[in-house]
Amino acid sequence: MDTSESSTTEPGAATDAAAPPRRGWRRWAMDTRPLGIPAYRRLWTSTIVTAVGSQLTAVAVPKQIYDVTHSSAWVGYASLAGLVPMVAFALWGGAVADTVDRRKLLLVTNTGIAVTSLLFWAQAVTGTGSVVVLMVLLACQQAFFGLNSPARNASIARLVPAEQLPAANALGSTVMQTGLVAGPLLAGVLIPVIGLPELYLIDAVALCVTVWAVFRLPALPPLGEPGARRAGMREIAAGFRYISRHKVLLLSFLADIVAMVLGMPRALFPQLAAQTYHSYGEGLALGVLFAGIPVGAVLGGLFSGVFSRARRHGWMVIWAVVGWGVAVAGFGLSRDLWVALAFLAAAGVADMVSMVFRGAILLSAATDEMRGRMQGVFTVVVAGGPRLADVLHGTAGASFGPRAAVAGGGALVVVVMLALAATVPALRRYRI
């Protein structure tokens, strides 16, 4: 690891068991060493269930709002109603996660998310039909998620050794990406069979599995000197100052912002499906475009043994973001749907690599007392970047055409990322 920003083994952290080198095809397959640690295995297993269950609610809420209002504008307003509390509580939740036992915080927040899912089910069963109720519940659920996510992600570094952080991130990211593919498909199949209320109920039951898994985790109190810690605006500001002083952390955030804001083309998928790929059938084209990146990310996770043992984490992030930009530019220049799918899948693989190593850098380069706040900012960046991209690409697509906007965005990602890597060496130098 770079000597200027190194991490050491912490009290309570798992120790790395010696493992024989993997041979043949196993070198390419997903690195499953973290699953040998019981605490991490419980947390990861619960994620398998909730990754799909959460997507059922993610489909059910906008569907119910549209059924009530018959307006896509209200669906957009609901998304904003969920984004604002999620951002606010993620920043605060990161500070809270640095002051309390993270296991207890996870128990409280996962229980809160489960209760909101039950309330979604109750309002759907009773036929309330109130958009206000739906938006309030969505805001509450996203606030609990904002509190939960930093604590959950920051806990991983206390459960697995530093050498296995990329593998642990690959395992978790693969499950979440699989949920993004399987969850909406399952929701589409189940809605006409069992209806919307039962989707909420399935999610609530799945969350009970998560609560039980968290209950069985070891205690995760703050490390260092015992004493009262606060989680106010001063502590949140201290987190941002910490990022500004540690360039490798700052660049890890900037890398994601560059990739997502300049290069996420999803806002243009409907227009491309209608204008460029309409000969394949607009519905089929739209489904293929939306599935391309998640499918590539899942494939990248399944073969993460290729990269998860790399030690030059900074270079892995740089080349992953550059690869994302090249793939997005190739997608923008494609006129054949299946060629476009191949480029989107390649972008998904690059995105998986970037997620794995950016997450590993945040967990290994930051001290434990700051990890919660780093993960809070990470949550905001991951959630906010694609939404900013929707505005930017939608505007550029209307002005220059969708294909030019996508290709230009991908090219900008390559140029900006290489410029950052060349001018600020901290990310290039970072390794474990």
Residue pairs with C-beta under 8 A, 6 or more apart in sequence:
1 7
1 364
1 430
1 431
1 432
2 248
2 426
2 429
2 430
2 431
4 426
5 246
5 248
5 365
5 426
5 430
7 162
7 364
7 365
7 367
7 432
9 15
9 161
9 162
10 157
10 158
10 223
10 368
11 223
12 158
12 218
12 220
12 223
13 157
13 158
13 159
13 160
13 161
13 162
14 37
14 39
14 40
14 158
14 159
14 160
14 161
14 164
15 161
16 161
16 163
16 164
17 33
17 36
19 33
22 29
22 305
26 305
27 305
27 306
28 303
28 305
28 306
29 302
29 303
29 305
30 167
30 170
30 171
30 174
30 301
30 302
30 303
30 304
30 305
30 308
31 164
31 166
31 167
31 170
31 304
31 305
31 308
31 309
32 167
32 171
33 164
33 167
34 40
34 41
34 44
34 159
34 160
34 164
34 167
34 168
34 171
35 41
35 44
35 171
37 159
37 160
39 159
39 216
39 217
39 218
40 156
40 159
40 160
40 168
42 213
42 216
42 217
43 152
43 155
43 156
43 159
43 213
43 214
43 217
44 168
44 171
44 172
44 175
45 213
46 209
46 210
46 212
46 213
46 214
47 172
47 175
47 176
47 210
48 175
49 206
49 209
49 210
50 179
50 203
50 206
50 207
50 209
50 210
51 175
51 176
51 178
51 179
51 180
51 183
52 178
52 179
52 182
52 183
52 186
52 206
53 183
53 202
53 203
53 205
53 206
53 207
54 179
54 183
54 203
54 206
55 179
55 180
55 182
55 183
55 184
55 186
55 187
56 183
56 186
56 187
56 190
56 199
56 200
56 202
56 203
57 117
57 120
57 141
57 199
57 200
57 203
58 183
58 184
59 183
59 184
59 187
59 188
59 191
59 199
60 120
60 124
60 187
60 191
60 196
60 199
60 200
61 78
61 120
61 134
61 138
62 75
62 78
62 79
63 191
63 196
64 124
64 134
64 196
65 74
65 75
65 78
65 131
65 134
65 135
66 72
66 74
66 75
68 74
68 129
68 130
68 131
68 134
69 75
69 131
74 131
77 135
78 131
78 134
78 135
78 138
81 135
81 138
81 139
82 138
82 139
82 141
82 142
83 142
83 383
83 384
83 387
84 139
85 139
85 140
85 142
85 143
85 146
86 142
86 143
86 145
86 146
86 379
86 383
87 146
87 380
87 383
87 384
88 143
88 146
89 142
89 143
89 144
89 145
89 146
89 147
90 145
90 146
90 147
90 149
90 150
90 376
90 377
90 379
90 380
90 383
91 146
91 236
91 373
91 376
91 377
91 380
92 146
92 147
92 231
92 236
92 376
93 105
93 109
93 146
93 147
93 148
93 149
93 150
93 151
93 372
93 376
94 150
94 154
94 236
94 239
94 372
94 373
94 374
94 375
94 376
94 377
94 379
95 231
95 232
95 235
95 236
95 239
95 372
95 373
95 376
96 105
96 147
96 151
96 231
96 372
97 105
97 150
97 151
97 154
97 371
97 372
97 373
97 375
97 376
98 154
98 222
98 229
98 231
98 235
98 369
98 370
98 371
98 372
98 373
99 222
99 229
99 230
99 231
99 235
100 221
100 222
101 219
101 220
101 221
101 222
102 151
102 154
102 155
102 158
102 220
102 372
103 155
103 214
103 217
103 218
103 219
103 220
105 147
105 148
105 151
106 148
106 151
106 152
106 155
106 214
106 217
107 211
107 214
107 215
109 144
109 145
109 147
109 148
109 151
110 148
110 207
110 210
110 211
110 214
111 211
112 140
112 144
112 147
113 141
113 144
113 145
113 148
113 207
114 204
114 207
114 208
114 210
114 211
116 137
116 140
116 141
116 144
117 141
117 200
117 201
117 203
117 204
117 207
118 200
118 201
118 204
119 137
120 134
120 137
120 141
120 200
120 203
121 197
121 198
121 200
121 201
121 204
123 130
123 133
123 134
123 137
124 196
124 197
124 200
125 197
146 376
146 379
149 375
149 376
149 379
150 372
150 373
150 374
150 375
150 376
150 378
150 379
151 372
151 375
153 359
153 362
153 363
153 375
153 378
153 379
154 363
154 368
154 371
154 372
154 374
154 375
155 217
155 220
156 165
156 168
156 169
156 172
156 363
157 165
157 363
157 364
157 368
157 371
158 220
158 368
159 168
159 217
160 167
160 168
162 363
162 364
162 432
163 432
165 359
165 360
165 363
165 364
166 304
166 307
166 308
166 309
166 310
166 313
166 356
166 357
166 360
167 304
167 308
167 309
169 355
169 356
169 357
169 359
169 360
170 301
170 304
170 308
170 352
170 356
171 301
173 297
173 301
173 352
173 355
173 356
173 359
174 297
174 298
174 300
174 301
174 302
174 304
174 352
177 294
177 297
177 298
177 301
177 348
177 352
178 298
178 301
180 294
181 291
181 294
181 295
181 298
187 199
190 198
190 199
191 199
222 229
222 368
222 369
223 368
223 369
224 368
224 369
229 235
235 373
236 373
236 376
238 373
239 370
239 373
239 374
239 376
239 377
240 377
242 249
242 366
242 370
242 373
242 374
243 249
243 250
243 253
243 374
243 377
244 250
246 365
246 366
247 424
247 426
247 427
248 314
248 361
248 365
248 426
248 427
248 430
249 361
249 362
249 365
249 366
249 374
251 314
251 420
251 424
251 426
251 427
252 317
252 358
252 361
252 362
252 365
252 427
253 377
253 378
253 381
254 420
255 317
255 318
255 321
255 354
255 358
255 417
255 420
255 427
256 354
256 358
256 381
256 382
256 385
257 381
257 385
258 321
258 413
258 416
258 417
258 420
259 321
259 324
259 325
259 351
259 354
259 385
259 413
259 417
260 381
260 382
260 385
260 386
260 388
260 389
261 385
261 388
261 389
261 392
262 325
262 389
262 392
262 409
262 412
262 413
262 416
263 324
263 325
263 328
263 389
263 409
263 410
263 412
263 413
264 385
264 386
264 389
264 390
264 393
265 328
265 331
265 332
265 389
265 393
265 405
265 406
265 409
266 289
266 290
266 293
266 386
266 389
266 390
266 393
267 389
267 390
267 391
267 393
267 394
267 397
268 393
268 394
268 397
268 402
268 405
268 406
269 286
269 289
269 290
270 286
271 397
271 402
272 285
272 289
272 402
272 403
272 406
273 282
273 283
273 285
273 286
273 289
274 282
275 402
276 335
276 402
276 403
277 285
277 288
277 289
277 337
277 340
278 285
280 288
280 337
285 337
288 337
288 340
288 341
289 340
289 341
289 344
292 340
292 341
292 343
292 344
292 345
292 347
292 348
293 344
293 345
293 347
293 348
293 351
294 348
295 345
295 348
296 344
296 345
296 346
296 347
296 348
296 349
296 351
296 352
297 348
297 349
297 351
297 352
297 355
298 348
299 345
299 348
299 349
300 348
300 349
300 350
300 351
300 352
300 353
301 352
304 352
304 356
307 316
307 353
307 356
308 356
310 316
310 357
311 431
311 432
312 430
312 431
313 357
313 360
313 361
313 364
313 430
313 431
313 432
314 361
314 426
314 427
314 428
314 429
314 430
314 431
315 428
316 353
316 356
316 357
317 354
317 357
317 358
317 361
317 427
318 417
318 418
318 421
318 427
318 428
319 353
320 350
320 351
320 353
320 354
320 357
321 350
321 354
321 413
321 417
322 413
322 414
322 417
322 418
323 346
323 347
323 349
323 350
323 353
324 347
324 350
324 351
324 354
324 410
324 413
325 410
325 411
325 412
325 413
325 414
325 417
326 410
326 414
327 343
327 344
327 346
327 347
327 350
327 410
328 343
328 347
328 406
328 407
328 409
328 410
328 413
329 406
329 407
329 408
329 409
329 410
329 411
329 414
330 343
330 346
330 410
331 340
331 343
331 344
331 347
331 406
331 407
331 410
332 402
332 403
332 404
332 405
332 406
332 407
332 408
332 409
332 410
333 403
333 407
334 340
334 343
358 378
359 378
360 432
361 430
362 371
362 374
362 375
362 378
363 371
364 432
365 430
366 374
392 409
393 405
393 406
393 409
396 404
396 405
396 408
396 409
397 405
397 406
399 405
400 408
420 427
421 427
421 428
